[in-house]
């Protein structure tokens, strides 16, 4: 269930919240410039600020007012052991298990739902059941679900309850019990099991939900004054414009009961915290906004584990519970500070580190690798916030006497040590998690250095273009530094102020708000909708799949769809989707493509063929119903007709060979590069396979050959595959590996190549590895940071590939007139001859350009008052290297001070520009790099270089004459304006 995240009031103004900034820059480890010296390392007494979201966070004296009636204690003090986070979780699950609920595991943070970016609620794994698209496996369930939300990331550490990673405890009913039992059990759990004082509990209900109000008042016994009726915004849950919805009831804990009930406001965070939300999913919202009762009423609840831990452990915020505080404590020790003695700003920074470290460890464990797109960007952003926050507070080294090492792995060790009850798989992925964090941190530290260089360049531009106005760094540039290079806003502001440059905070806030809106729109909505397909599925059972045993079957047409709409019959030439009661066609899943083939419709008693339908794809939809997509090639077909289904056997054999080869490839990868590598995606097609896996570097030629050799050895072993159906937990206990992207029920299919591979897989496979015939890797490349891709062929595709390559080699040998074994040496000889010829040609071009330039020296003009010799000329079609040689010759030939600017159009729509300035010109403050870059823009390009020499290029040779004229006018104006 989604607990509401209410946004705080806007942050204080920028100047008010970072009076001490220079130490922060030094703690980032950036080099000092512009005349200020180094200072001592930060101590715990030094104020610290950290950028969270759109504005930095500084000391917040008001934060203590949000901690409730409990004293502001320091985490780590004695607490009753029975109320550890693990104990609270266990008591919740056991409570509902004793009341008939099935305890189910947390699903991955990467949801099996294309409409949702990350898992943000406990109900997500049950969405198909709530929609009626899948049958319920159990009447009611209970879970502790890992969740990620990043829409309120700027509030992390600043409030007592906002987090990016959290656990949602939930109990769910799928048409079993409803409102009365849900309310009574919630009260019993809270007051009896957890022992919360009833007089401290408040209840909210939807304003029109008299039934819930009556249950709380008359059957549970909550006093009327502690039951608040609230409006639709607070207490009516909807999944979108249409779909399942219903009123909800929330439980609140009162930190200040002494304030009484008069005018009590449940939205007052200083007094109340909502910890349990009960959603009564009893309506379907139609397109016109009307509500109709659902035939099956459901219960969806959510209790924030960290919130309940805060209450039971008697600490002032979620961060100081035993679920997060050990991570903060580790960070504090590495920064040589004490949390108990730290000011509010330092504590805020430690809370950010504690929260974000949990998020990145569990995301990486679930297969999300840092990158610049999608979920990978979320991980990268969180990691960079931890790194820059840690460096701000003085964290250095790995905690093991290596001052140059990364500190993220050490923090992650603490997170992993706390993970056994949350997700046991995290421990087994320790090596890959730590390795990924190490690489990402070291990479980001380098990025910080590049960011400072860019900042210096941006400041130079701001100063150079200011004219008579106050120089200002644009909001877009400030956001670029913040978002791409990890520069906290206060660091940018400080460095800019050292050079008397302001920053455009309004523009920065606009950029930040745009990003926040995009994040909220894409990441934090669970869409449920009930459409035409739901009505269809009510009358159609799941498709019986016969394709493991046979490629042919007789079936009955249960439904026909055109553009998603049901029809009774379809005629020749029409594209159609066909639903059968049984089928030999495999539907795309687990990375394997859907089968191709034909459906045949015959007359009565097997008479004349009435219709032929070519099937081009098969997809699963609406649970486990197979949708055959094809075209009516002949005749017509109608609902209720019997058909003969025939799968293309040659294509199916190709898919089988590639699917089994994929299993062998994964085993070979784990054997050669390490068991920590994991699958990140796959494609099993008729003619090839594609396998994505997590790894931090390209594979060497030796490793690729070893992988190929292993797979081919296993193929030649002619091992019979074994396939069994068993309970999911039994399969996991046996060591079976889950295939990426596949969703599993309680009973699973296990495909085993004895001694080599054991996978949970619903795909089709060869019966003996010898059927694969051979395996060849076509390519290996990176597709994202930390993710590699192998493409390969097997079966008939392998034979075709080898034959085609052999044919190419025959032609090559014929052309070069050498044997196959001599091709490499012959090609190397030809390449060396070509390099020599090119070098000779380049040298000749340079000599010609120099000779041509020598004749131009006399065209230099003398400009007062510094007697600068200026030469600006078009060198025709001279290439870039020759142009460079000519400019170097001229600036050396002309008497200092001299400025030489040359341009050329070497062909293919290209422009080359060179600027060479003698020391005397550079001393006047004129820089070649900046000068030539501005001229190059006129030719549709850019460039730069050193103060004395720079090159640039462009794509508009027709603009070169005008660009050189502008260069001549500007260089004359600049040098003549310099005072003597």
DOPATOR-748392 format. One record per residue (C-alpha): z, x, y. Coordinates in steps of 0.1 Angstrom, whole numbers. Example, Ala and Ser with C-alpha at 12.3 -4.5 7.8 and 13.67 -1.06 7.14 Angstrom:
// DOPATOR-748392
     c3     c1     c2
     78    123    -45
     71    137    -11
//
This chain:
// DOPATOR-748392
     c3     c1     c2
      0      0      0
     -7     12     35
     24     17     56
     15     14     93
     13     46    114
     21     35    149
      8     59    176
     32     75    200
     29     74    238
      6    100    253
     17    136    255
     32    152    287
      8    169    311
     -5    204    303
     14    225    329
     47    209    320
     47    219    283
     38    255    281
     57    276    307
     58    306    283
     23    313    269
     16    350    269
     40    357    240
     21    332    220
    -12    351    224
      5    383    214
     19    366    183
    -16    356    173
    -24    393    170
    -52    392    195
    -60    423    215
    -48    423    252
    -73    426    280
    -76    425    317
    -47    448    325
    -16    433    309
      5    454    286
     20    447    252
     54    432    247
     80    432    220
     76    409    189
     88    374    193
    124    366    183
    139    333    173
    151    329    209
    116    329    223
    102    295    231
     72    287    210
     44    261    215
     18    249    191
    -13    228    196
    -12    196    176
    -42    174    181
    -53    169    217
    -23    185    234
      2    212    227
     37    204    216
     67    219    234
    104    214    233
    111    177    230
    146    168    241
    138    132    233
    132    139    197
    168    137    188
    169    101    199
    145     93    170
    168    105    143
    189     74    139
    226     69    134
    229     98    111
    241    130    127
    214    156    134
    221    178    104
    203    209     92
    185    204     60
    197    225     31
    233    212     34
    250    196      4
    234    163     -7
    242    141    -38
    220    156    -65
    213    121    -78
    192    114    -47
    168    143    -50
    131    134    -43
    124    137    -80
    153    114    -89
    142     87    -64
    107     88    -78
    120     86   -114
    144     57   -106
    116     37    -90
     93     41   -120
    120     35   -146
    132      4   -127
     98    -13   -129
     90      0   -164
    122    -18   -176
    106    -50   -161
     74    -48   -181
     53    -25   -158
     31      2   -173
     38     36   -157
      4     50   -148
     -4     85   -135
    -14     93    -99
    -51     93    -94
    -69    123    -78
    -69    128    -40
   -106    126    -44
   -112     89    -51
   -137     74    -75
   -149     52    -47
   -179     61    -24
   -165     39      4
   -133     60      8
   -131     96     19
    -97    106      5
    -70     86    -15
    -49     70     12
    -30     44     -7
    -15     36    -41
    -37      5    -46
    -70     24    -45
    -72     31    -82
    -68     -7    -88
    -94    -18    -63
   -120    -28    -89
    -93    -50   -106
    -83    -67    -74
   -120    -74    -68
   -125    -88   -103
   -151    -62   -110
   -130    -48   -139
   -107    -65   -163
    -71    -57   -160
    -59    -32   -187
    -22    -42   -182
     -7    -72   -165
     14    -51   -141
     17    -14   -134
     38     11   -114
     27     45   -100
     37     73    -77
      4     81    -59
     -5    113    -40
    -20    103     -7
    -37    121     23
    -41    108     58
    -53    128     87
    -59    102    114
    -26    109    131
    -25    146    126
    -14    152    161
     19    134    154
     28    156    125
     60    174    132
     65    155    165
     78    123    150
    104    118    122
     79    102     98
     42    111    103
     27    133     75
     -7    142     62
      4    144     25
     29    119     11
     37    100    -20
     35     63    -22
     56     46    -48
     42     12    -58
     44    -18    -82
     14    -39    -88
      8    -73   -104
    -27    -84   -115
    -22   -121   -118
     11   -117   -136
     41   -123   -112
     39   -131    -76
     60   -135    -44
     94   -146    -58
     97   -118    -84
     83    -92    -60
    108   -100    -33
    138   -103    -57
    130    -70    -75
    124    -52    -42
    159    -63    -30
    175    -54    -64
    159    -19    -64
    169    -12    -29
    205    -25    -29
    215    -20    -66
    195      9    -78
    195     29    -46
    227     15    -32
    216      8      3
    241    -13     23
    226    -49     25
    239    -52     60
    216    -23     71
    184    -40     58
    161    -61     79
    131    -80     67
     98    -89     84
     75   -117     72
     42   -132     84
     48   -158    110
     33   -186     89
     47   -175     55
     75   -200     51
     76   -194     14
     85   -157     18
    110   -166     46
    127   -191     23
    130   -167     -6
    146   -140     15
    169   -164     32
    179   -188      4
    175   -169    -28
    181   -133    -18
    207   -142      9
    195   -122     39
    210   -136     71
    185   -155     92
    190   -132    122
    178   -102    101
    145   -119     91
    118   -115    117
     86   -135    118
     58   -113    130
     21   -118    139
    -11   -110    121
    -14    -75    135
     19    -65    118
     23    -87     88
    -11    -99     75
    -30    -74     53
    -68    -75     52
    -92    -50     37
   -120    -57     61
   -140    -85     77
   -142   -103     43
   -125   -100      9
    -90   -102     -6
    -62   -105     19
    -28   -120     24
      6   -120     42
     30    -91     37
     67    -86     40
     83    -54     50
    118    -39     45
    134    -19     72
    165      3     73
    187      1    104
    201     34    116
    221     17    144
    236    -16    132
    262    -13    159
    235    -24    184
    236    -59    169
    208    -84    162
    202    -98    196
    167    -87    209
    163    -63    180
    128    -48    178
    117    -37    144
     90    -15    161
    118      6    177
    115     39    158
    148     52    173
    166     24    153
    145     13    124
    123     28     97
    100      7     75
    103     19     39
     89     -8     16
     59    -30     21
     51    -60     -1
     15    -74      1
      9   -109    -13
    -28   -109    -20
    -34   -146    -23
    -65   -154     -2
   -102   -145      0
   -115   -142     36
   -150   -157     39
   -178   -147     63
   -168   -176     87
   -132   -163     88
   -118   -192     67
    -93   -184     39
    -96   -198      4
    -68   -193    -23
    -76   -167    -49
    -75   -179    -85
    -57   -148    -95
    -29   -139    -70
    -19   -102    -70
      9    -80    -57
      4    -47    -40
     34    -28    -28
     41      6    -13
     73     25     -7
     71     59     11
     90     84    -11
     97    107     18
    110     79     39
    134     67     12
    145    103      6
    153    106     43
    175     76     41
    193     85      9
    197    122     17
    211    114     51
    188    137     71
    172    130    105
    135    131     95
    112    132     64
    107    169     68
    143    179     61
    143    162     27
    142    184     -4
    106    174     -8
     94    194     22
    123    215     36
    121    244     10
     86    251     23
     98    251     59
    127    273     49
    103    298     33
     82    299     65
    112    304     87
    124    334     66
     89    349     68
     90    345    106
    125    360    107
    140    329    123
    167    304    113
    158    267    112
    194    258    120
    193    279    152
    158    271    162
    148    251    193
    128    219    190
     95    236    195
    101    261    167
    112    233    144
     81    213    152
     60    243    142
     79    247    109
     74    210    101
     37    213    107
     36    243     82
     57    224     56
     36    193     58
      1    209     58
      9    233     30
     16    204      7
    -17    188     17
    -38    219     11
    -23    229    -22
    -28    194    -37
    -63    191    -23
    -74    224    -36
    -58    216    -70
    -79    184    -71
   -110    204    -66
   -115    203    -28
   -127    237    -16
   -125    247     21
   -159    243     38
   -175    230     70
   -185    196     56
   -168    165     42
   -135    168     24
   -138    206     25
   -136    205     63
   -103    186     61
    -88    214     39
   -102    241     62
    -89    224     93
    -54    220     78
    -54    256     66
    -64    269    100
    -36    248    117
    -11    265     93
    -25    300    100
    -25    297    138
      9    280    138
     24    306    115
     10    334    137
     23    317    168
     59    319    155
     55    355    143
     46    352    106
     30    384     94
     22    398     60
     25    383     25
     63    384     22
     60    413     -3
     61    443     21
     24    441     29
     23    435     66
    -15    431     66
    -15    406     38
    -19    368     40
     12    345     41
     -4    313     28
     -2    323     -9
     36    330     -5
     41    295     11
     19    280    -16
     41    295    -43
     70    274    -30
     48    242    -29
     37    249    -65
     74    253    -76
     81    218    -63
     50    202    -80
     61    197   -116
     72    161   -112
     44    152    -88
     13    167   -105
     19    189   -136
    -17    202   -133
    -10    221   -101
      9    248   -120
    -20    254   -143
    -43    259   -113
    -19    283    -96
    -43    313    -97
    -73    295    -82
    -51    278    -55
    -36    311    -44
    -69    329    -45
    -86    303    -24
    -59    303      2
    -59    341      4
    -96    343     10
    -96    314     35
    -67    329     56
    -83    364     58
   -116    349     67
   -100    328     95
    -82    358    109
   -116    374    114
   -128    342    130
    -99    343    155
   -112    378    166
   -147    365    170
   -133    335    189
   -116    358    214
   -149    376    220
   -167    343    226
   -139    333    250
   -144    364    270
   -182    357    272
   -175    321    282
   -151    332    309
   -177    357    322
   -203    329    324
   -178    306    342
   -170    333    368
   -207    342    372
   -219    306    377
   -190    293    399
   -206    302    432
   -181    291    459
   -163    267    436
   -132    274    415
   -144    287    381
   -137    263    353
   -142    264    315
   -159    232    303
   -141    208    279
   -169    213    253
   -163    250    253
   -125    246    251
   -130    222    222
   -154    246    205
   -128    273    206
   -101    250    193
   -121    233    166
   -144    261    153
   -124    292    161
    -89    278    158
    -78    287    193
    -48    267    203
    -54    250    237
    -25    269    253
    -39    302    243
    -72    294    259
    -54    282    290
    -34    314    293
    -63    338    288
    -84    318    313
    -56    318    339
    -53    356    336
    -88    357    350
    -82    329    375
   -103    303    356
    -92    267    351
    -99    246    320
   -114    211    319
    -86    193    301
   -103    159    307
   -135    170    290
   -114    185    262
    -96    152    257
   -129    133    255
   -142    157    228
   -109    154    209
   -109    116    211
   -145    114    198
   -135    135    168
   -104    114    162
   -124     82    163
   -149     95    138
   -121    107    115
   -103     73    116
   -135     54    110
   -146     75     81
   -114     84     63
    -88     57     65
   -103     23     55
   -104      8     20
   -131    -18     19
   -129    -47     -5
   -156    -73     -6
   -165   -102    -28
   -203   -108    -29
   -230   -124    -51
   -225    -98    -78
   -189   -109    -83
   -201   -145    -91
   -227   -131   -115
   -202   -109   -134
   -179   -139   -140
   -205   -153   -165
   -217   -120   -180
   -196    -99   -204
   -197    -61   -205
   -229    -46   -220
   -226    -34   -255
   -239      2   -257
   -258     11   -289
   -274     43   -277
   -252     67   -296
   -266     55   -329
   -301     42   -321
   -329     43   -295
   -340      8   -304
   -323    -26   -303
   -330    -63   -300
   -311    -80   -271
   -310   -111   -249
   -317   -112   -212
   -285   -124   -195
   -296   -121   -159
   -326   -111   -137
   -321    -98   -101
   -346    -92    -73
   -331    -73    -43
   -297    -81    -57
   -303   -119    -59
   -304   -137    -92
   -336   -154   -103
   -346   -173   -135
   -379   -156   -142
   -401   -127   -130
   -438   -122   -132
   -462    -92   -135
   -461    -65   -108
   -425    -73    -97
   -397    -47    -95
   -367    -62   -112
   -331    -55   -124
   -324    -67   -159
   -290    -74   -174
   -288    -75   -212
   -260    -84   -236
   -266    -51   -256
   -287    -20   -250
   -297     14   -264
   -304     27   -229
   -278     51   -214
   -267     42   -179
   -263     71   -154
   -227     84   -155
   -209    117   -159
   -238    135   -143
   -263    124   -169
   -293    104   -156
   -302     70   -170
   -327     66   -198
   -364     56   -194
   -383     34   -217
   -397     -1   -222
   -386    -36   -229
   -409    -59   -249
   -409    -97   -249
   -425   -114   -278
   -435   -150   -285
   -417   -173   -308
   -409   -159   -343
   -422   -125   -334
   -457   -136   -322
   -479   -122   -296
   -464    -98   -270
   -457   -118   -238
   -444    -91   -215
   -439    -54   -211
   -413    -40   -187
   -412     -3   -179
   -376      9   -173
   -374     37   -148
   -336     39   -144
   -304     24   -157
   -272     22   -137
   -236     10   -144
   -224    -17   -120
   -197    -43   -118
   -175    -25   -142
   -193    -18   -175
   -225    -39   -170
   -257    -19   -175
   -284    -27   -149
   -319    -18   -162
   -342    -11   -132
   -379    -14   -138
   -413    -31   -132
   -430    -59   -150
   -462    -42   -163
   -476    -72   -182
   -467   -109   -185
   -435   -125   -173
   -399   -126   -184
   -371   -152   -180
   -334   -154   -185
   -323   -162   -221
   -353   -145   -237
   -350   -121   -266
   -364    -86   -260
   -369    -54   -279
   -355    -24   -261
   -370     10   -268
   -358     43   -252
   -382     72   -246
   -370     95   -274
   -385    127   -259
   -368    122   -226
   -335    113   -243
   -337    144   -264
   -341    165   -232
   -310    149   -217
   -290    155   -249
   -300    191   -251
   -291    197   -214
   -258    178   -217
   -245    198   -246
   -258    230   -229
   -237    220   -199
   -206    219   -220
   -215    253   -235
   -222    267   -200
   -188    256   -187
   -171    274   -217
   -191    305   -211
   -182    305   -174
   -145    303   -182
   -149    331   -207
   -168    355   -184
   -154    349   -149
   -120    333   -157
   -104    301   -169
    -94    292   -133
   -129    282   -124
   -135    244   -125
   -163    220   -124
   -173    207    -89
   -203    186    -99
   -232    184   -123
   -266    169   -130
   -280    164   -165
   -317    155   -162
   -344    153   -188
   -360    187   -177
   -330    207   -163
   -293    209   -157
   -274    217   -126
   -237    228   -127
   -215    233    -97
   -183    253   -101
   -155    267    -79
   -158    305    -75
   -154    327    -45
   -183    351    -48
   -219    353    -63
   -221    362   -100
   -235    396   -108
   -266    401   -128
   -244    414   -156
   -222    383   -156
   -253    360   -157
   -267    379   -186
   -234    377   -204
   -232    339   -198
   -267    334   -211
   -260    355   -241
   -229    336   -250
   -246    302   -247
   -276    313   -268
   -252    328   -294
   -234    294   -297
   -268    277   -300
   -280    300   -328
   -247    294   -346
   -260    260   -355
   -226    243   -351
   -223    206   -358
   -207    186   -330
   -177    164   -336
   -172    132   -317
   -140    111   -318
   -124     83   -299
    -87     86   -292
    -60     79   -267
    -64     96   -234
    -30    114   -236
    -38    126   -271
    -71    140   -260
    -53    159   -231
    -27    172   -255
    -54    185   -277
    -68    205   -248
    -98    184   -239
   -113    190   -205
   -123    161   -182
   -159    161   -170
   -163    159   -132
   -169    124   -117
   -161    105   -149
   -136     77   -149
   -115     73   -181
    -97     44   -197
    -68     46   -221
    -92     52   -250
   -116     81   -245
   -145     97   -263
   -141    134   -271
   -171    156   -277
   -163    189   -294
   -182    220   -303
   -156    234   -327
   -143    267   -315
   -162    266   -283
   -158    234   -262
   -138    202   -262
   -146    177   -234
   -138    141   -225
   -174    128   -222
   -193     95   -226
   -227    112   -225
   -253    117   -252
   -254    150   -271
   -273    168   -298
   -257    166   -333
   -261    203   -339
   -263    231   -313
   -295    244   -329
   -313    214   -315
   -309    230   -280
   -333    257   -291
   -326    280   -262
   -309    283   -228
   -321    301   -196
   -305    303   -162
   -330    297   -134
   -309    304   -104
   -273    310    -92
   -264    304    -55
   -237    293    -32
   -238    257    -19
   -205    256      1
   -176    279      8
   -160    286    -26
   -186    265    -46
   -214    281    -66
   -244    263    -84
   -262    273   -116
   -295    257   -125
   -308    262   -160
   -331    248   -187
   -327    241   -224
   -346    224   -252
   -383    218   -247
   -378    227   -210
   -366    261   -221
   -397    267   -242
   -420    256   -214
   -402    278   -189
   -404    309   -211
   -441    303   -219
   -450    299   -182
   -431    330   -173
   -449    349   -201
   -482    337   -187
   -473    349   -152
   -464    383   -167
   -498    385   -185
   -517    379   -153
   -495    404   -134
   -501    431   -160
   -538    424   -159
   -539    427   -121
   -518    459   -120
   -535    473   -151
   -502    483   -167
   -481    473   -197
   -453    447   -192
   -426    474   -195
   -443    494   -166
   -445    465   -141
   -412    473   -123
   -421    509   -117
   -456    500   -106
   -443    474    -81
   -418    498    -67
   -445    524    -61
   -467    498    -43
   -437    487    -22
   -429    523    -12
   -466    529     -3
   -465    498     18
   -433    508     36
   -448    542     44
   -479    527     58
   -459    503     79
   -437    530     93
   -468    551    102
   -484    520    119
   -452    513    138
   -449    549    150
   -485    548    161
   -479    516    180
   -449    531    197
   -469    562    208
   -496    540    222
   -471    519    240
   -455    549    255
   -488    563    267
   -496    529    282
   -462    528    298
   -467    562    313
   -497    549    333
   -475    521    346
   -447    543    360
   -466    547    393
   -463    509    398
   -425    511    403
   -413    498    437
   -384    512    457
   -358    487    467
   -333    494    495
   -304    500    502
   -297    520    470
   -333    532    465
   -336    515    431
   -369    520    413
   -379    486    398
   -407    481    373
   -416    447    358
   -447    445    337
   -466    426    310
   -475    449    281
   -500    425    264
   -497    422    226
   -473    451    220
   -447    444    193
   -410    444    199
   -403    479    185
   -431    494    206
   -419    475    237
   -384    490    232
   -399    526    229
   -419    520    261
   -389    508    281
   -367    537    269
   -394    561    279
   -399    546    314
   -362    544    323
   -359    580    313
   -389    590    333
   -381    572    365
   -354    587    387
   -319    572    385
   -312    544    397
   -340    525    379
   -345    491    363
   -373    485    338
   -382    450    326
   -411    446    301
   -425    416    283
   -452    411    257
   -468    384    234
   -472    401    200
   -488    369    185
   -478    340    163
   -463    322    193
   -437    349    200
   -424    365    231
   -406    399    234
   -386    410    264
   -368    442    271
   -345    452    300
   -335    489    304
   -311    498    333
   -301    534    343
   -264    543    349
   -269    539    386
   -280    503    383
   -251    494    358
   -226    509    383
   -239    483    408
   -226    456    385
   -259    445    371
   -259    441    333
   -291    442    312
   -277    418    285
   -269    390    308
   -300    395    329
   -326    394    301
   -309    365    284
   -314    342    314
   -351    352    317
   -357    346    280
   -346    310    283
   -377    304    304
   -397    313    273
   -378    290    250
   -355    317    236
   -326    339    243
   -310    373    236
   -287    399    250
   -273    434    244
   -255    461    262
   -251    466    300
   -278    493    300
   -302    480    274
   -310    446    260
   -337    427    241
   -346    391    239
   -372    368    223
   -389    335    229
   -414    309    215
   -434    300    246
   -458    329    254
   -476    307    279
   -445    310    301
   -443    348    300
   -461    355    333
   -439    331    353
   -408    345    335
   -417    381    345
   -423    370    381
   -389    353    382
   -374    385    367
   -390    406    394
   -377    384    422
   -342    382    408
   -338    419    401
   -350    428    436
   -327    402    451
   -297    413    431
   -300    451    438
   -308    446    475
   -278    424    479
   -253    450    466
   -233    466    494
   -236    503    499
//
